[in-house]
Each structure stands twice: as C-alpha cells, then as structure tokens.
Amino acid sequence: MFQYRLALALGMSVRRLLMEVDSRELATWAEFDRRYPLENPWRQTARICRVIMAASGNYKRVPEEEVFIPASKKPRQSQEQMFAELMKLQQ
C-alpha cells in the first residue's frame, strides 16, 4: 500500500511511479516515510474544514478532524439524518 500513498503524494499513478523510480529509490522513500510519515490528504482536508468553520465564527462548535474523514466503520446515514446533522451546525 505504500506505493499507492507515495504515488498520491507525488501526484502520479502507481504505474508511472514504478516506471520512474527504481527499487533503491523506492526503499529510500519507504525509509523516509517510516521516519517522517507522508501527510494523509484526508487529514489535510479535515484540518482545512476545521479552520474554515472556526474562521466563520463557529469556533465553539468545531468538530474533531475525524468527523471529516470517511471511515468504513461509520454507519450509513439516511438523507434525513444528514440534514439533521447539518441543521445542528446552524444553531
């Protein structure tokens, strides 16, 4: 899975990554990632969402980053449940 995360971080497909990067460089990137983990784009987006909410005057009710990150363990919400959650943000 590391190859996919690296390709995403570099803005290229895995196929292109494997064509342009040899095994030695890939191993170096993997070691770099162990020491300094590559940023997760979902977490970056979650941080941006929190900052926007806080800047809009809703700083008392800013949810944690995990709220903005999709997870396979979260139950599906109906349309009515989603609307109810959005209405909470307006209060």
Stockholm file with secondary structure:
# STOCKHOLM 1.0

chainA/1-91         MFQYRLALALGMSVRRLLMEVDSRELATWAEFDRRYPLENPWRQTARICRVIMAASGNYKRVPEEEVFIPASKKPRQSQEQMFAELMKLQQ
#=GR chainA/1-91 SS CHHHHHHHHHTSCHHHHHHHSCHHHHHHHHHHHHHSCCCCHHHHHHHHHHHHHIIIIIGGGCCCGGGGSCCTTSCCCCHHHHHHHHHHHHC
#=GC SS_cons        CHHHHHHHHHTSCHHHHHHHSCHHHHHHHHHHHHHSCCCCHHHHHHHHHHHHHIIIIIGGGCCCGGGGSCCTTSCCCCHHHHHHHHHHHHC
//
